[in-house]
Amino acid sequence: MHGPHLLIDAFGRIRDRVNAAVDGLTPSQLAYRVDPDANSIAWLVWHLTRIQDDHVAHVAGIDQVWTSGPWSDRFGLPFPDEATGYGHGSADVAAVKVDDPGLLIDYHHATHEMTEGFLRELDDETLGRVVDDRYDPPVTMGVRLVSVVGDNLQHAGQAAFVRGIVTRRGVS
């Protein structure tokens, strides 16, 4: 199996975890925070999807789904379009409110489709191309994509954890 095929599988697992974390929740469940400074499911899923969208679009040399489609307008968040959630504080997390869980899922699926389409065009040699020379050693495309997978899986797991708390506490 080649590297791009492994990455397609890994990003598919992220999509599955996002679906499981979000599907069927109410807006208040999506916004629930276990303490005043904790991340909500809505913020976690929006953030992990923004990171995937931003980073994959960058290495692919294409437009982000967030700004090339209806997503920024549909979410209507009080952030600049280039915001990904990196560096967000508690007030920013609280600002990510979603009236429909389908919006989070649909944006993630659109981003996943962009990612998978890009990965299907790659080969192992292309994964070795340097995409960021600000580091020592320089970051290759493969390393950047694995970094996105790791970050996304971590946040998807956090969203699943919060969902468990939400359901056990009977948050409606």
N, C-alpha and C positions, 0 to 999 in steps of 0.2 A: 504494500500500500504506500502511496506517495503522500508527502506532506500536505498538499492541498486537500486530499481526501480526508486525512485525519482532522484537519481544521474544519472542514464541512461538517463532520460528525460532531466535533466539539461545539461549534456554534449551534447546531441543531439541538444539542442537549440544553444549551442556554435557553433557546426558544421554548422547549418543553417545560423547563423550570419556571420561566416567566408565566406561561399559561397556567400552570398549577398554582402559582402564588397569587394570581390576580382573579382568575375566573370565578364569577359568581359573587364577588364581594360588593358591598354597598359603598357609596362615596365616603361615609363616615368610617367604615372599616379600612378603606384605602388610606385615609388620612390619619388613622389612629397612631399615636406615638406612646411607647411604653413609659416614657418620662418626657418632660418638656424639651429636652435637647436631643432626643432620639430621632432616628430617621423613620419616616413612614414608608409603607409599602409603595404608595404612589411616588414618593421622591426616589426611593431606591430603584424602582423599575424605570422611571423616566431617566434617571442619571445613568444607569448601566446602558440603556439604549442610546442615550446621547453620546456616551463615550464610544460605543461601538460605531455609531454613525459617523462621528467626527474622525476617529482614528482610521477606520477602514476607508472612508472617502478620501482622506489625506494620502494614504499609501497607494490608493487606486488612481488618484488624480482625477476624481469625479466630484460632482456636487453632492452635498449632504442631503439625505432624505428630508431632514428637518426643515430646511429652507427651500428646497426645490419642489416640495410638495405642499400640501395644505396643513402640515403638522404644527408649525409654529403658530399659525393663526388659530387653528382649532383648539390648541391647548390654552392660548391666551395668557401665558405666564408673564409676570412682570420682570423679565430678564431680557438682556440683549440676545439676539438670535445665536450668537456664538457661545453662549453659556452652556456648559455641560454639567454643572453641579460641582465641579472641582472648586474647592475653597468655600463652598456654601456654609453659612452659619445656620443657627436654629431658625431665625426668621425666614430665611430663604427656603428651608425645608418646609416650614409651615405654609408658605405661599404656593406650594405645588398641591393643588386641589384638582381632583378629577371627578366630574359628575357621572361618568360612564366608564366602567372597567374596560369596555370594548375599545375605548380610545387608546389606552395604554397598550393593550394587546395588538391593536391594529398598527400603531406606530412601530411597535417592536417587530411585528411580522414584515412590514414594509422595509425596515432596516435589515432584517434577516435576509429578505429576498435580494436586496442590493449586495449584501455581504456574500451570499452564496453564489450569485451570478459572477461576482469578481473572482471568487476562489476557484470556480470552475474553469476560468481562463488561465490560471497559474500553472507553473511547473516548479519542480524542486529548485532549479537553478534561479528562478526569479525570486524565490523566498530568501535567497542569499544576498540579494541586492541591498545595499546600505540605504536607509531611509532617513537616518538622523545621525549626523556626525558630531553632534555636540557632546557625546559621551565617549568614554574610553573603556572598552572598545566601542566602536560605532554600532548603532542599532540597525539590525537587518530587518527586512520586511517580516521574515518568519518570527523573529524575536518580538517585534511589535505586535503581531497578531496573537502570539501565545500570551503576551502580556494582557491583551484585551480579553482573551478567554479567561484567564485567571481572575482578573478584576470582575468580569461579568458574573462568573460562577460564584464568587464570594458574595456579591451583592444579591444575586438570586437566592442564595442560601439564607442571607439575612432577611429577605422578604418572606421566605417560607417560614422562618422562625417567628417573625412578627405575626404572620397569618395564624400560626398555631396558638399564639397568645390571644389573638383576637377571637378565635373560635372558642377556646377554652373559657375565656372570660365572658363570653356571650355578648360581645360588642355588636351592636346592630347598625 
